[in-house]
Amino acid sequence: MKSTGMVRAVDKMGRVVIPKEIRAQLNIQNDVDSFEIFMDGDKVILKKYQPTCILCNELGESVNFEGHSVCKDCIEKLNLLKEALE
């Protein structure tokens, strides 16, 4: 793990500000991006959230269907399955 030398305090609400330099490096956009939060022993790990397909668990171009991400490959497979059933 690489130290940045940056230290941030936790405010009364439990919030920590992620430095602008780190947000820029990770292409984090305010009010757009989210983080996944993990724990590893005494460490809290933040990872930029990237939704995966609900069916195949792969990253990639996807669409939101009723609150879930579905990739274009799975949509195509579902279309082929639908045609086979008709």
Rosetta blueprint (number, residue, H / E / L):
1 M L
2 K L
3 S L
4 T L
5 G L
6 M L
7 V L
8 R L
9 A L
10 V L
11 D L
12 K L
13 M L
14 G L
15 R L
16 V L
17 V L
18 I L
19 P L
20 K H
21 E H
22 I H
23 R H
24 A H
25 Q H
26 L L
27 N L
28 I L
29 Q L
30 N L
31 D L
32 V L
33 D L
34 S L
35 F E
36 E E
37 I E
38 F E
39 M E
40 D E
41 G L
42 D L
43 K E
44 V E
45 I E
46 L E
47 K E
48 K E
49 Y L
50 Q L
51 P L
52 T L
53 C L
54 I L
55 L L
56 C L
57 N L
58 E L
59 L L
60 G L
61 E L
62 S E
63 V E
64 N E
65 F E
66 E L
67 G L
68 H E
69 S E
70 V E
71 C E
72 K H
73 D H
74 C H
75 I H
76 E H
77 K H
78 L H
79 N H
80 L H
81 L H
82 K H
83 E H
84 A H
85 L H
86 E L
